[in-house]
Amino acid sequence: MAVSYNGLWKMLIDRNMYKKDLATELNISSATMAKMGKGESVSMDVLARICSYMDCDIGDIMSFEKTDREEVPSNGSK
C-alpha cells in the first residue's frame, strides 16, 4: 500500500499555507517533507504534531491507497 498525504496538501491550500511554512512552524526536516512529497511513511510523532497544529484527525491528512502491484491473497479454495 502507498501512503497519500493529499488530505494534508489540500488543507494547506485551504489555509493559504506552503509546505515550507508547515515545516518551519513544526520544525519538520526537509528530508521528512521530501518523504511525504513522495508518499513515503514518516514517524507517528510528525503526524501527531501536524494533526495537533492543524486541529484535525490523522485520517484528514493521510490515507493508504492500494497500488497496482498488490495482489489479493488467495484463500486456497477454487
N, C-alpha and C positions, 0 to 999 in steps of 0.2 A: 504494500500500500504506500501511496505517496502522501506526503503532508501538503496541505494547501493553506496558505495564510491569506487567501483572498478576502476573507472577512475583515482582517486587520487592515489590509491596504484600502478597502472601501471605507472603513471607519476613519482612517487618516484623511482621505479625500473629503469626507463629510465634515471633518473638523478643520479643514484647511491646514493640515499639517503635512510635513515631509517626513520620510523615513529618518533622515538625519536629525530632525527635531526630536523624534521619539528616542533615538539612540542617545542623543545628548542629554535629554531630560532624565532618562532612566539609567544612564551610564552603561549602555549596552555596547559591546565592542563591535567594530566594523566587521570582524570575522563572523560574529553571530548574526549580524544583519545580512551579511552575504549568504550565510547558510539559509536564512529564512527566505531570501530572494530566490534561492534555488530550490525551495521546497524541501529542505533537509530538516531533520529533527534538531531541536535545541532543548536546553535544560528546562525542567519544570519551574525552576527559580525565575528564569527570564519570563516565561509565560505568565507566572503568577504576578510578577511586577507589572507586566503590561496590563493584565486584567484589572489589577488594583488601580493603576493610573487611569485607564480608560473607563473604569467603573462598569465592567461587563463580566460575562462568564466566558470560560475558555472556548466553549462552542461558538461564541460570537466571533472569535478571532482566528480559529483554525479548524480544519476538518481533515478527515482521511478520505482519500479517493482511490478507488481501485485502478490499477494500471492494466494495460492490455496483456502484459506478460504473466499476470496472475491467472492461475487455473483453479477451478473449483475442485476441491478434493473429492475423490471418488470414495463412496462408502463400500465399494466392493461388490455391490449387487448389480445384476443385469436386468 
